[in-house]
């Protein structure tokens, strides 16, 4: 741990273990309708990365690695795709009729 903290130039207490990709964005494995795990596994050493605490918060909430979406957005997108919900449609606000003229505009005489 001290070696990792030295490479990241932070204290050992500032290290966070980050799932990459986030657990919520991974494929979920079910057995008889019960959630039993993830693919790759939640504790797979290839999918765990130590990050400095601030970098972990940035990756989770602001922006992901290499300019991708943050983890929270990837989780929301994965959830939306698996639930097969139609996308939300904006409610059209009815016009009050100000843009429509009841008669054509007349040219002004000079």
N, C-alpha and C positions, 0 to 999 in steps of 0.2 A: 504494500500500500504506500509506503514512504517513497518508493521508487516512482510509482505512478504520480504521486503528488509532486515530486520533484520535476518530472517531465512536464506536468501541466502548470508548474510554478504556482502552486497553491498549498494550503495546509491540508493535512490528512482529514481534518474535520470538515473541510469544504467539499470533499468528494461525494458525488451522488452516483448511484448505479442507475443507468438509463437503459431501458428496453428499446432496442432499435431493430425493427420497427416497433412502434408502441403496441401494447397488448390489445388495445381496442381496435387497432387497424389490422390485426392478424386474422387469418382464417381460423374460425372456431371449429373444434372437433366435437361431435356429438355421438353418443352411444345410447340408443333407445330413447332418444329425445332429451337426454340429459347432457349438459355441457361437461366434457371431461378434460379438455385441454386446448392447446393452441398449436398451430403449425407455423413456424418452428416453436418448439416447446418454450414455455415461459422462462425456464432456467437454463436454456441452451447457452453455453459460454460464447458461441459465435454471435449471438444476438444480444449480448450484454456489453455495455461500454461504460467505463468510468468517465464522468465529466465533472468539471468544476460546477458548483451549485448555480452560479449565475448563467453559465452556458446552458445548463440543463433547463432552467426556467425559460430562456430565450427560445430554445428548440421546441419546448412544449407549448409555449403560448404566443410567441411573436413570429418566428420564421424557422423553418426547418433547415437541415443541412443542405448546402449547395443551392439555396434559394427556393427550395420547395415549400409547400404549405407547412404550418406548424402541426405538431402531433394532434392537437385538439381538433383541427379542421379535417385531418385525414381520418380520424376516428368517426367524426360526424358523417363524412362522406361514405365510409364503409358501412355505417349503420343504415344510412339512407338507401344504399344499394341492396343491402340484404333484406330490408323490410318491404321492398317493392312498393313504396308509397309514391303516388304521383307528386310531382313537384308542386310547391305552393304557387298559386296564381295570385297576382296582385288584383285587388278589387278595383274595378274601374270607377272612378268618381264621376258621377253624372255632371254634364256641363250645364251651366245656368243659361246658356244661349247667348252669351255676349259675343261670341265669335261669328255668329250667323246673322247676316243682314236679312231683314224681312223683304227688302226691295233692293234693287241694284243701286250702287252709289251713282249720284249724278255729278257730272263734271261742272265745275264752277265757271261761270262766264266772266270774262275779263273785259 
